């Protein structure tokens, strides 16, 4: 993505929308690493008066929109992509959705709209780990065959291993060279990957690790 941490409002920047707003801590870590704000500020996460709330807001540099009401991020991203076309600008729009968001009707309305306007400057990523806040998608409401569904809605859909950076980078390159349709990258992932007691374990949504669990997690990740 084209960004300028020293000028977060740069007109020609690429736009990123975190539709699954509960993933904000991961986004904050990336923004801090990129230089949008000091890394020390990460320790203020979810504290009163902090710019780093539980869901992202534009009070934090690098955040385009307050997000987290699931199903709305893709619609907002379509607005950004259409704005770029009207301005004849070259910037691109990226959005990250959770797999449970595909239960939302607004997502599919947005999918049809993006295809109608052939928004090739829009790339979405679906974090497909098959675990929602209250259980697995299979238990709640199955979404398969998800790749075929997005293709049927007029999108260029690319299934990848979401933990394989080479596959992800290749998919992003393909999206940039795709004309006349938006791209959906379906990234198969393992929730909590790399931490034995978190992998594929529903129920950790919004929960903090205690000191012992945090120490174990860090040991396993390093």
C-alpha positions in Angstrom: 0.0 0.0 0.0 1.1 3.6 -0.7 1.1 5.4 2.6 3.0 8.3 4.2 3.1 8.0 8.1 4.4 11.6 8.3 1.3 12.7 6.4 -1.6 10.3 7.1 -4.1 12.4 5.2 -2.0 12.4 2.0 -4.5 12.6 -0.9 -2.9 9.9 -3.0 -2.6 7.3 -0.2 -4.2 3.9 -0.6 -7.1 3.4 1.8 -7.5 0.5 4.2 -10.7 -0.3 6.0 -10.8 -2.8 8.9 -14.3 -4.0 8.6 -13.8 -6.6 11.4 -13.1 -3.8 13.8 -12.4 -6.1 16.8 -9.1 -6.8 15.1 -8.0 -3.3 16.0 -5.0 -4.3 18.2 -3.3 -6.0 15.3 -3.9 -3.0 13.1 -2.5 -0.7 15.8 0.7 -2.8 16.0 1.2 -2.5 12.2 0.6 1.3 12.3 3.0 1.8 15.1 5.7 -0.4 13.4 5.1 1.7 10.2 5.7 5.0 12.2 2.2 6.4 12.3 2.5 6.9 16.1 5.1 5.9 18.8 5.2 2.2 19.7 5.0 3.1 23.4 1.4 4.3 22.8 0.4 0.7 22.2 0.4 0.3 26.0 -2.6 2.7 26.2 -4.9 0.2 24.3 -8.5 0.5 25.5 -7.7 2.9 28.2 -9.8 6.0 28.9 -8.7 8.9 26.7 -6.5 6.8 24.5 -6.6 7.0 20.7 -6.4 3.2 20.6 -9.9 2.1 21.4 -11.3 -1.4 21.2 -12.6 -0.6 17.7 -10.6 1.8 15.4 -11.6 5.4 15.1 -10.2 8.2 12.9 -8.8 9.8 16.1 -5.8 7.4 15.5 -3.5 8.3 12.6 -3.9 5.9 9.7 -7.5 5.0 10.4 -10.0 5.9 7.7 -13.3 5.2 9.4 -14.8 4.1 12.7 -15.6 0.5 12.1 -16.7 -2.7 13.9 -20.4 -2.7 13.2 -20.1 -5.9 11.1 -21.2 -5.8 7.5 -20.6 -2.1 7.0 -16.9 -1.9 6.1 -17.3 -3.2 2.5 -20.1 -0.6 1.8 -17.8 2.2 3.0 -15.0 0.8 0.9 -17.1 0.9 -2.2 -17.8 4.6 -1.5 -14.0 5.2 -1.3 -13.4 3.3 -4.6 -16.1 5.2 -6.4 -14.6 8.5 -5.1 -11.2 7.5 -6.5 -12.8 6.9 -9.9 -14.7 10.2 -9.8 -11.4 12.0 -9.0 -9.6 10.0 -11.6 -7.1 9.1 -8.8 -4.9 6.1 -8.8 -5.2 5.1 -5.2 -6.6 1.7 -4.3 -8.9 0.6 -1.5 -8.4 -2.5 0.6 -10.7 -3.9 3.2 -10.5 -6.9 5.6 -13.7 -8.8 6.6 -14.3 -11.5 9.1 -15.9 -14.7 7.8 -18.9 -14.3 10.1 -19.6 -11.0 8.4 -20.8 -13.1 5.4 -23.9 -13.7 7.5 -24.8 -10.0 7.0 -27.1 -9.2 4.2 -25.4 -5.8 3.7 -22.2 -7.6 2.6 -24.0 -9.2 -0.3 -25.7 -6.0 -1.3 -22.3 -4.4 -1.3 -20.9 -7.3 -3.3 -23.5 -6.7 -6.0 -22.8 -3.0 -6.1 -19.1 -3.3 -6.4 -19.5 -5.8 -9.3 -22.0 -3.5 -11.0 -19.6 -0.6 -11.0 -16.7 -2.9 -12.0 -14.5 -1.5 -9.1 -11.2 -3.0 -10.0 -9.5 -0.6 -7.6 -11.2 -2.4 -4.7 -9.6 -5.5 -3.1 -11.2 -7.3 -0.1 -9.7 -10.0 2.1 -11.8 -12.5 3.9 -10.2 -13.8 7.1 -11.7 -17.3 6.9 -10.9 -19.2 10.1 -14.4 -20.7 10.5 -14.8 -19.5 14.1 -17.1 -16.6 15.1 -17.7 -15.1 18.5 -20.2 -17.7 19.6 -19.0 -20.8 17.8 -18.1 -22.2 14.4 -19.7 -21.0 11.2 -20.8 -24.6 10.5 -22.8 -24.5 13.8 -24.2 -21.0 13.4 -24.8 -20.6 9.6 -22.6 -22.3 7.0 -21.2 -20.0 4.3 -19.8 -22.6 1.9 -19.2 -22.7 -1.0 -17.8 -19.3 -0.3 -15.4 -18.9 -3.3 -18.1 -19.9 -5.7 -20.5 -17.5 -4.1 -18.2 -14.5 -4.5 -17.5 -15.5 -8.1 -21.3 -15.8 -8.7 -21.6 -12.2 -7.4 -19.2 -11.0 -10.1 -16.0 -10.8 -8.2 -12.5 -12.1 -9.1 -12.1 -14.5 -6.2 -8.7 -15.9 -5.1 -8.5 -18.6 -2.4 -5.1 -18.6 -0.6 -3.4 -19.9 2.6 -3.7 -16.8 4.8 -0.5 -17.7 6.6 1.6 -18.0 3.4 2.9 -14.5 2.6 4.0 -15.5 -0.9 0.5 -16.6 -1.7 -0.9 -13.4 -0.3 1.6 -11.1 -2.1 0.9 -13.0 -5.4 -2.9 -12.5 -4.9 -2.4 -8.8 -4.3 -0.3 -8.5 -7.4 -3.1 -10.3 -9.4 -5.7 -8.0 -7.9 -3.8 -4.9 -9.0 -3.7 -6.3 -12.6 -7.3 -7.4 -12.7 -9.5 -5.2 -14.9 -13.3 -4.6 -14.8 -14.1 -6.3 -11.5 -13.3 -6.2 -7.8 -11.2 -8.9 -6.1 -11.9 -11.0 -3.1 -9.0 -12.9 -1.5 -10.4 -15.7 0.6 -7.6 -16.3 3.1 -7.9 -19.6 5.0 -6.5 -19.1 8.5 -6.2 -20.8 11.8 -7.5 -18.7 14.7 -4.8 -18.3 17.3 -2.2 -19.9 15.1 1.1 -20.5 16.9 -0.3 -20.6 20.4 -1.3 -24.1 21.4 -4.2 -23.3 23.7 -5.6 -20.6 21.4 -5.6 -22.5 18.1 -9.1 -23.2 16.8 -10.5 -22.4 20.3 -13.8 -20.4 20.3 -14.4 -18.3 23.3 -11.4 -16.0 23.4 -13.1 -13.1 21.7 -12.4 -10.0 23.8 -10.6 -11.9 26.5 -7.2 -11.0 27.8 -4.5 -13.5 28.7 -3.3 -13.7 32.3 0.4 -13.3 33.0 1.1 -17.0 32.9 -0.8 -17.5 29.6 0.8 -14.4 28.1 4.3 -15.8 29.0 3.5 -19.2 27.4 2.1 -17.6 24.3 5.2 -15.4 23.8 7.4 -18.4 24.3 5.5 -20.5 21.7 5.5 -17.6 19.2 9.2 -17.0 19.4 
